[in-house]
Amino acid sequence: MSMENSNSRMSFDLSIHNRGLFLPAFLVTQVPGMIAIIMMFYWTIEYRGGFSWGAADPGHAFNWHPLLMTIGMVYLYGNGALIYRVLPPVDQSMKMKLKIAHAMTMGLVFVL
């Protein structure tokens, strides 16, 4: 076996084609996003007094803002951008479904 062939097998390239390394690396990136959401939820309840809805308690109603910004701008926006990398299209119909999923994720981020 040549040295060149053995080096190509042990490639640590994070390209989409190196699924054995890419998918675990992607899953590792999901953990900090989920931790950020959980920590923001806990912080809002424990230190900011929880959540409220409506004009009766505007101070607590605003507490939704940091949680929804964390969910939308950190977690969902990142996942929406990576949707083509995690699920590579195999044909044109799959590509269209990924585009729709990408658009729906980005639209949800905009609404949040």
Secondary structure in CASP SS format (residue, H / E / C, confidence):
PFRMAT SS
TARGET T0000
AUTHOR 0000-0000-0000
METHOD secondary structure of the structure
MODEL  1
M C 1.00
S C 1.00
M H 1.00
E H 1.00
N H 1.00
S H 1.00
N H 1.00
S H 1.00
R H 1.00
M C 1.00
S C 1.00
F C 1.00
D C 1.00
L C 1.00
S C 1.00
I C 1.00
H C 1.00
N C 1.00
R H 1.00
G H 1.00
L H 1.00
F H 1.00
L H 1.00
P H 1.00
A H 1.00
F H 1.00
L H 1.00
V H 1.00
T H 1.00
Q H 1.00
V H 1.00
P H 1.00
G H 1.00
M H 1.00
I H 1.00
A H 1.00
I H 1.00
I H 1.00
M H 1.00
M H 1.00
F H 1.00
Y H 1.00
W H 1.00
T H 1.00
I H 1.00
E H 1.00
Y H 1.00
R H 1.00
G C 1.00
G C 1.00
F C 1.00
S C 1.00
W C 1.00
G C 1.00
A C 1.00
A C 1.00
D C 1.00
P H 1.00
G H 1.00
H H 1.00
A H 1.00
F C 1.00
N C 1.00
W H 1.00
H H 1.00
P H 1.00
L H 1.00
L H 1.00
M H 1.00
T H 1.00
I H 1.00
G H 1.00
M H 1.00
V H 1.00
Y H 1.00
L H 1.00
Y H 1.00
G H 1.00
N H 1.00
G H 1.00
A H 1.00
L H 1.00
I H 1.00
Y H 1.00
R H 1.00
V H 1.00
L C 1.00
P C 1.00
P C 1.00
V C 1.00
D C 1.00
Q H 1.00
S H 1.00
M H 1.00
K H 1.00
M H 1.00
K H 1.00
L H 1.00
K H 1.00
I H 1.00
A H 1.00
H H 1.00
A H 1.00
M H 1.00
T H 1.00
M H 1.00
G H 1.00
L H 1.00
V H 1.00
F H 1.00
V H 1.00
L C 1.00
END
